[in-house]
């Protein structure tokens, strides 16, 4: 779900964050805040828990924005910031161009969290006469941002510390892929250690073991996925997207009927079909929109009346690489992009075709 845009970067929230917000609010209201700030009502504790959870949301956004702002100064591009169950991530569209760029981008987040922790600690200390509820929330946010700094500096990819570690290896070896391999191996090892520690806590009756295991599993899975994706992406970075695209997809025009659009979607086996006006890509017809029209009206309804505009994220330029197209398809529900050249449709490319090409090239590299 998209919440809005800050500094030109879309902010999105995964559905899992809603669960975390609810669980954190209840845990704070029933556990931590009654111990830290005794004597409040149940409603007050719920409000404190909700306020602290919302503030944590803002802190994570600021942490990721710091990455994006500094990364932009070093030529990196970001698609968006996504909040999910285990935190947040500023999703890179392009890899860092140098070890220095990666280090500067990686440390920006922990520095922001450290500044926030210092600010919250200072606020709690400088407001001795403030309400206990306010000082309790400030103290909790200071503690949490401090923990966020320490955890993110763990040298396991894709954590910030893992990126710093990768940049160091990259600097000394001059090999970005080798550095990624080492950083992801470290991330997997740390993930396994956390899983083991969590299991030990569970077996000894401690309540935090399950969460530790979940964090360890996330880190292990994320590191393994990053390594796998890095290997696949390496096979696509020098391939022009025009060599992978379908240069002759079914299309319709604004004065075509919805019935023709439905037939084109069936022919393309796609839930949408591009709309061209004198060769220029002007929109698309989506199956979801067509479902709201009675089949009896398909022959009498014009495409121009039901077509929808095309988002920038649904297109790639003909001169782009297959790697950039692949990254774009990850955000598209049906995994298909329009390839354009000067506003004209040059073809379409799908996630499946890019995956197949990447796997084939990876197998060829292994065989050689």
GICOR-V174195 format. One line per field, one symbol per residue. ss: DSSP state (h for helix, s for strand, l for the rest). Layout:
ss=???
This chain:
ss=lsssssllssssslhhhhhhhhhhhhhhhhhhhhhhlllllhhhhhhhhhhhhhhhhhhhhhhhhhhhhhhhhllllsssssssllssssssllllllhhhhhhhhhhhhhhhhhhhhhhhhhhhhlllllhhhhhhhhhhhhhhhhhhhhhlllllllhhhhhhhhhhhhhhllhhhhhhhhhhhhhhhhhhhhhhhhhhhhlllllhhhhhhhhhhhhhhhhhhhhhhhhhhlllllshhhllsllllssslllshhhhhhhhhhhlllssssssllssssssshhhhllllhhhhhhlshhhllslllhhhssslllshhhhhhhhllllllssssssllssssssshhhhhhhhhhhhhhhhhl
